[in-house]
Amino acid sequence: MLNNYTFLTDHSYSLRPISDDNDDLPLNQRERKTKKHRRSSNHTNETISTTNRTVSIDRSSSDKENNSLILLNSNDIPISLPTTSININTRTNKSHRTRLSTRTFMTNSRLQLGKKQDNKISSKTVIKSTQGNKKKKSINRNKTKLSNISLMDSIDILPSLSIEERVKLRRTKPIQSTTTTTTIIEEIKPRKINKISLKKPKISSINKNKKIISWFRHFDDHKKDYIQRLSDAVSIPSVSAWPDNRPEVVRMVQWTKSLLEKLGAKVELADIGEQKLADGTKIKLPDVILATYGNDKTKKTVCIYGHLDVQPAQISDGWDTEPFILTEKDGKLFGRGSTDDKGPVLSWLNVIEAYQKLNQSFPVNIKFVLESMEEYGSEGLEDLLKSLKNTFLSDVDYVVISDSYWLGKEKPCLQYGLRGICYFFIDVECSTKDLHSGCFGGTVHEAMTDLIAIMSTLVDSQGHILIDGMYDDVAPLLPEEEQLYSPITFDMSAYCSEAGVRRTIQNEKEKILMHRWRYPSLSLHGIQGAFDGCGCKTVIPRHVIGKFSIRIVPNMKIATVEKLVEEHVKKIMKTRNSPNKVSIKLEHGGNYWVADPNNSQYVAARKATVAVHGMEPDLTREGGSIPITLTFQEQTGKSVLLLPIGASDDGAHSQNEKFDISNYMNGMKVMSVYFQEIAKL
């Protein structure tokens, strides 16, 4: 039976049957199976004529009871009807022409396609018969829950719809009447997939097979065990900046070594020498853990870097809880090192354990490089990695680091760039001993006065560095780069709230991100040797050290920055006519790093992120520094990926550092799928 319809629209499309058991297949397999079904089925065609062309509705006679349809455009690409419902009235015994009237109206439910604020209008299209005014019967149809497919192409059906979604249409058994009514199910909201920062093909959601489902269930079932393990790690105050605390750092290394060995890893402790302290004494640097898990030559090898040391923390600093006692509150785990970087390091180990407990073969080989001096400039690690280039690192295929954070609190990201750092000490000495300000004030050149004068000339109130020549080597902002910032999801008010500030220097999202990622910055950190206790002390300190850092970006060079700072300090001291002894020292430095975010490892990580979070991650850079990142890239010659699992408000290095339980659990899930995707490369 052939029924013709006239559509009052310039768009052509067709409907064809597709069985329900195809829903979980990838798009290309689903279409092949559908075409095979069409060739083998005994079916009739219904033709829909538009003002421009004619396309067909294929209807299988073998599936009359429960006929599922999928809408395609003229290029044979699945799309959805931009409708809330469509009523098609046909006569069972005679062909006739109908007319399509279209009307658009506002609905309470908004399409969440692309940006959340867009696509506020959905439409309703109804096909009405123009064959006289005969009374028609209609029946109510049960609505069936719809599912969506990945977005593969942009089809412009109506102005209010600009991308595809899959829609299933449920047909009911025709009633014995001169008129039948078919109700096409109401519109659904597809999974939100926001635009990302770089132009690249979109990632389809991968099928969650039995293995993936078993991993996810295992992580959820063992949540308490993972929290307890993190609590044990946080309880070790492995502060690398406190020389007297070095035994605790060593204890953290031994604790992690034991855990790796229980998992079956081969562990070696690499000696990286001694650390020279400010007073000239030396202490042993903590060993670096080099661990190998798996040695299958047919598998890819992933090198994982992390660190076990933490920033200094005391409850007197303003913590609400004891910093080295993990405290759970409102779904958050508070404690020093919870997110930086003990939580992420343990996440990798928990994934290995999950595979073992589920009796599943691990898809890749792993090599761990875990240091304990990251918070103090990774002293000794660069030389170690250079020595391992042709041995431990020689068979590495990919490097991954989880030691950074999302841009916001809800949307995940992958990072492909970091700023570098130059950390300086300005040393000013005025006498051989502290002086009484009542006896000597106004008669001697004070060290604090000179130091404050120097530090006040480094940066202005708008964050602009005042050192001559500091911006000369900064890569210029090209129009192509400038366009990349607009699609990135970034909440300015949340950014201010997380920072605890009233407002930012810049008042536009793009400018904030640029000054965070691609422009240099200078920050003042403190003064050593000055009185900072409670009460009053009228002393003139004999010796003070000012501390500040400069974050560097492409194409700045550490040696050039060091020279410019030295020249600036000398110039300021000449204007002060002071006899005080002043020196400037580059305490430690690390280069910036930028990677290719479209390489295969980033694609694998994007797929893993979509599988867990149901959305594409933003591709971003980070304003912080992980100096060893560039060293890994240079020594292996392989792709380095930054895979953050912590949220922007985790407060690393700050009071009340925390790690959301949801991020902890989902982070492990992303890591488990990431390994599977890497194995496919």
Buried (B, 14 or more C-beta within 10 A) or exposed (E): EEBEBBBEBEBBBBBBBBBEEBEEBBBEEBBEBBEEBBEEBEBEEBBBBBEEEEBBBBBBEEBEEEBBBBBBBBEEBBBBBBBBBBBBBBBEEEEBEBEBEBEEEEBEEBBBBBEEEEBEBBBBBBBEBEBEEEEBEEEEBEEBEBBBBBBBEEBEBBEBBBBBBBBBBBBBEEEEEEBBBBBBBBBBBBBBBBBBBBEBEBBBBBEBEEBBEBBBEBBEEBEEEBBEBBBBBBBBBBBBEEBEBBEBBBBBBBBBBEBBEEBEBEBEBBEBEEBEEEEEEEEEBBBBBBBBBBEEEEBBBBBBBBBBBBBBBBEEEEBEBBBBEBBEEEEBBBBBBBBBBBBBBBBBBBBBBBBEEEEBEBBBBBBBBBBBBBBBBBBBBBEBBEBBBEEBBEBBBBBBBBBBBBBBBEBBBBBBBBBBBBBBBBBBBBBEEBBEEEEBEEEBBBBBBBBBBBBEBBBEEEBBBEBEEBEEBBBEEEEEEEEBBEBBBBBBEBBBEBEEEEEBEBEEBBBBBBBBBBBBBBEEEEBBBBBEEEEEEEEBBBBBBBBBBBBBBBEBBBEBBBEBBBBBBEEBBEEBEBEBEBEBBBBBBBBBBBBEBBBBBBBBBBBBBBBBBEBBBBBBBBBBBBBBBBBBBBBBEBBBBBBBBBBBBBBBBBBBBBBBBEBBBBBBBBBBBBBBBBBEE
